[in-house]
Amino acid sequence: MTAVTHVENQFVFRVDASLEVAFPLFGAWGEREWAGNDWEPRFLWPWPAADVQGEVFTVGDSEDLSIWVNTAFDLEEGHVQYVYVTPGLQAVTIDLRLTSVAPNVTQVCVTYRRTALRPEVNEYIRELGEKDRSYGESWATAIGACLRRSARTGSRRLRSRS
């Protein structure tokens, strides 16, 4: 059997918000506020949808359907983690560590670990891994815009539905 590719990449960025405000934005439900139309998780559990450890949801459809499980959602530890599988393509762990660095500044460290599920997709997994490193700036920009919108409108939608 030919070996499959495993890649690990990381990026770090800062969010101009306290840990308590920033943290819910990294739940699957909370991410909907800043990630744009491409992020449409379909919750299986819990119902109604809520960001909690153990939540299960799907993303995509037919050939690109991914099954996601939230394996850590701990505000006190500043830890969020997801494991997802796209059958025939990849198994992925996304590990987020949030740290308060000032009263209204949170540092976010995101680590992607991707493993190809068959040798034929090795090159594609390497390409995805390379892209993973570049997400920090776009995430920071989108989250910053979300926080500014929320401040202008006084929105409470940023809170997790848990």
Contacts in CASP RR format, 6 or more apart in sequence:
PFRMAT RR
TARGET T0000
AUTHOR 0000-0000-0000
METHOD contacts of the structure
MODEL  1
MTAVTHVENQFVFRVDASLEVAFPLFGAWGEREWAGNDWEPRFLWPWPAA
DVQGEVFTVGDSEDLSIWVNTAFDLEEGHVQYVYVTPGLQAVTIDLRLTS
VAPNVTQVCVTYRRTALRPEVNEYIRELGEKDRSYGESWATAIGACLRRS
ARTGSRRLRSRS
1 119 0 8 1.000
2 119 0 8 1.000
3 119 0 8 1.000
4 115 0 8 1.000
4 116 0 8 1.000
4 117 0 8 1.000
4 118 0 8 1.000
4 119 0 8 1.000
4 122 0 8 1.000
4 125 0 8 1.000
5 114 0 8 1.000
5 115 0 8 1.000
5 116 0 8 1.000
5 121 0 8 1.000
5 122 0 8 1.000
5 123 0 8 1.000
5 125 0 8 1.000
5 126 0 8 1.000
6 113 0 8 1.000
6 114 0 8 1.000
6 115 0 8 1.000
6 116 0 8 1.000
7 112 0 8 1.000
7 113 0 8 1.000
7 114 0 8 1.000
7 125 0 8 1.000
7 126 0 8 1.000
7 128 0 8 1.000
7 129 0 8 1.000
7 132 0 8 1.000
8 111 0 8 1.000
8 112 0 8 1.000
8 113 0 8 1.000
8 114 0 8 1.000
9 111 0 8 1.000
9 112 0 8 1.000
9 129 0 8 1.000
9 130 0 8 1.000
9 132 0 8 1.000
9 133 0 8 1.000
10 109 0 8 1.000
10 110 0 8 1.000
10 111 0 8 1.000
10 112 0 8 1.000
10 133 0 8 1.000
11 109 0 8 1.000
11 110 0 8 1.000
11 132 0 8 1.000
11 133 0 8 1.000
11 134 0 8 1.000
11 135 0 8 1.000
11 136 0 8 1.000
12 107 0 8 1.000
12 108 0 8 1.000
12 109 0 8 1.000
12 110 0 8 1.000
12 136 0 8 1.000
13 107 0 8 1.000
13 108 0 8 1.000
13 136 0 8 1.000
13 137 0 8 1.000
13 139 0 8 1.000
13 140 0 8 1.000
14 101 0 8 1.000
14 105 0 8 1.000
14 106 0 8 1.000
14 107 0 8 1.000
14 108 0 8 1.000
14 140 0 8 1.000
15 22 0 8 1.000
15 25 0 8 1.000
15 105 0 8 1.000
15 106 0 8 1.000
15 107 0 8 1.000
15 108 0 8 1.000
15 140 0 8 1.000
15 143 0 8 1.000
15 144 0 8 1.000
15 147 0 8 1.000
16 104 0 8 1.000
16 105 0 8 1.000
16 144 0 8 1.000
16 147 0 8 1.000
17 104 0 8 1.000
17 105 0 8 1.000
17 106 0 8 1.000
17 147 0 8 1.000
18 100 0 8 1.000
18 103 0 8 1.000
18 104 0 8 1.000
18 106 0 8 1.000
19 75 0 8 1.000
19 78 0 8 1.000
19 98 0 8 1.000
19 99 0 8 1.000
19 100 0 8 1.000
19 106 0 8 1.000
20 75 0 8 1.000
21 147 0 8 1.000
21 158 0 8 1.000
22 98 0 8 1.000
22 106 0 8 1.000
22 108 0 8 1.000
22 143 0 8 1.000
23 75 0 8 1.000
23 78 0 8 1.000
23 80 0 8 1.000
23 98 0 8 1.000
23 106 0 8 1.000
23 160 0 8 1.000
24 30 0 8 1.000
24 51 0 8 1.000
24 158 0 8 1.000
24 159 0 8 1.000
24 160 0 8 1.000
25 31 0 8 1.000
25 33 0 8 1.000
25 34 0 8 1.000
25 143 0 8 1.000
25 146 0 8 1.000
25 158 0 8 1.000
26 80 0 8 1.000
26 96 0 8 1.000
26 98 0 8 1.000
26 108 0 8 1.000
27 51 0 8 1.000
27 70 0 8 1.000
27 73 0 8 1.000
27 80 0 8 1.000
27 160 0 8 1.000
28 41 0 8 1.000
28 43 0 8 1.000
28 49 0 8 1.000
28 51 0 8 1.000
28 55 0 8 1.000
28 57 0 8 1.000
28 68 0 8 1.000
28 70 0 8 1.000
28 82 0 8 1.000
29 41 0 8 1.000
29 43 0 8 1.000
29 49 0 8 1.000
29 50 0 8 1.000
29 51 0 8 1.000
29 160 0 8 1.000
29 161 0 8 1.000
30 51 0 8 1.000
30 158 0 8 1.000
30 160 0 8 1.000
31 39 0 8 1.000
31 41 0 8 1.000
32 39 0 8 1.000
32 40 0 8 1.000
32 41 0 8 1.000
33 146 0 8 1.000
33 150 0 8 1.000
33 157 0 8 1.000
33 158 0 8 1.000
34 142 0 8 1.000
34 143 0 8 1.000
34 144 0 8 1.000
34 145 0 8 1.000
34 146 0 8 1.000
35 142 0 8 1.000
36 142 0 8 1.000
39 59 0 8 1.000
40 59 0 8 1.000
40 60 0 8 1.000
41 49 0 8 1.000
41 57 0 8 1.000
41 58 0 8 1.000
41 59 0 8 1.000
41 68 0 8 1.000
42 57 0 8 1.000
42 58 0 8 1.000
42 59 0 8 1.000
43 49 0 8 1.000
43 55 0 8 1.000
43 56 0 8 1.000
43 57 0 8 1.000
44 56 0 8 1.000
44 57 0 8 1.000
44 58 0 8 1.000
45 54 0 8 1.000
45 55 0 8 1.000
45 56 0 8 1.000
46 52 0 8 1.000
46 55 0 8 1.000
48 161 0 8 1.000
49 55 0 8 1.000
49 57 0 8 1.000
49 161 0 8 1.000
50 160 0 8 1.000
50 161 0 8 1.000
50 162 0 8 1.000
51 70 0 8 1.000
51 73 0 8 1.000
51 160 0 8 1.000
51 161 0 8 1.000
51 162 0 8 1.000
52 70 0 8 1.000
52 73 0 8 1.000
52 162 0 8 1.000
53 70 0 8 1.000
53 71 0 8 1.000
53 72 0 8 1.000
53 73 0 8 1.000
53 74 0 8 1.000
54 69 0 8 1.000
54 70 0 8 1.000
54 71 0 8 1.000
54 73 0 8 1.000
55 69 0 8 1.000
55 70 0 8 1.000
55 73 0 8 1.000
56 67 0 8 1.000
56 68 0 8 1.000
56 69 0 8 1.000
56 70 0 8 1.000
57 68 0 8 1.000
58 65 0 8 1.000
58 66 0 8 1.000
58 67 0 8 1.000
58 68 0 8 1.000
59 65 0 8 1.000
59 66 0 8 1.000
59 68 0 8 1.000
59 84 0 8 1.000
60 66 0 8 1.000
64 86 0 8 1.000
64 89 0 8 1.000
65 86 0 8 1.000
65 87 0 8 1.000
66 84 0 8 1.000
66 85 0 8 1.000
66 86 0 8 1.000
67 84 0 8 1.000
67 85 0 8 1.000
68 82 0 8 1.000
68 83 0 8 1.000
68 84 0 8 1.000
69 82 0 8 1.000
69 83 0 8 1.000
69 84 0 8 1.000
70 80 0 8 1.000
70 81 0 8 1.000
70 82 0 8 1.000
71 81 0 8 1.000
71 82 0 8 1.000
71 83 0 8 1.000
72 79 0 8 1.000
72 80 0 8 1.000
72 81 0 8 1.000
72 95 0 8 1.000
73 79 0 8 1.000
73 80 0 8 1.000
73 162 0 8 1.000
74 80 0 8 1.000
78 97 0 8 1.000
78 98 0 8 1.000
78 99 0 8 1.000
79 95 0 8 1.000
79 96 0 8 1.000
79 97 0 8 1.000
79 98 0 8 1.000
80 95 0 8 1.000
80 96 0 8 1.000
80 98 0 8 1.000
81 93 0 8 1.000
81 94 0 8 1.000
81 95 0 8 1.000
81 96 0 8 1.000
82 92 0 8 1.000
82 93 0 8 1.000
82 94 0 8 1.000
83 91 0 8 1.000
83 92 0 8 1.000
83 93 0 8 1.000
83 94 0 8 1.000
84 91 0 8 1.000
84 92 0 8 1.000
84 94 0 8 1.000
85 91 0 8 1.000
85 92 0 8 1.000
85 117 0 8 1.000
86 92 0 8 1.000
86 117 0 8 1.000
87 117 0 8 1.000
88 117 0 8 1.000
88 118 0 8 1.000
88 121 0 8 1.000
89 116 0 8 1.000
89 117 0 8 1.000
89 121 0 8 1.000
89 124 0 8 1.000
90 114 0 8 1.000
90 115 0 8 1.000
90 116 0 8 1.000
90 117 0 8 1.000
90 121 0 8 1.000
90 125 0 8 1.000
90 128 0 8 1.000
91 114 0 8 1.000
91 115 0 8 1.000
91 117 0 8 1.000
92 112 0 8 1.000
92 113 0 8 1.000
92 114 0 8 1.000
92 115 0 8 1.000
93 111 0 8 1.000
93 112 0 8 1.000
93 113 0 8 1.000
94 110 0 8 1.000
94 111 0 8 1.000
94 112 0 8 1.000
94 113 0 8 1.000
95 110 0 8 1.000
95 111 0 8 1.000
95 113 0 8 1.000
96 108 0 8 1.000
96 109 0 8 1.000
96 110 0 8 1.000
96 111 0 8 1.000
97 108 0 8 1.000
97 109 0 8 1.000
97 111 0 8 1.000
98 106 0 8 1.000
98 107 0 8 1.000
98 108 0 8 1.000
98 109 0 8 1.000
99 106 0 8 1.000
99 107 0 8 1.000
99 109 0 8 1.000
100 106 0 8 1.000
101 107 0 8 1.000
108 139 0 8 1.000
110 135 0 8 1.000
110 136 0 8 1.000
110 139 0 8 1.000
112 129 0 8 1.000
112 132 0 8 1.000
114 125 0 8 1.000
114 128 0 8 1.000
114 129 0 8 1.000
114 132 0 8 1.000
115 125 0 8 1.000
116 122 0 8 1.000
116 124 0 8 1.000
116 125 0 8 1.000
146 158 0 8 1.000
147 158 0 8 1.000
149 155 0 8 1.000
150 157 0 8 1.000
150 158 0 8 1.000
END
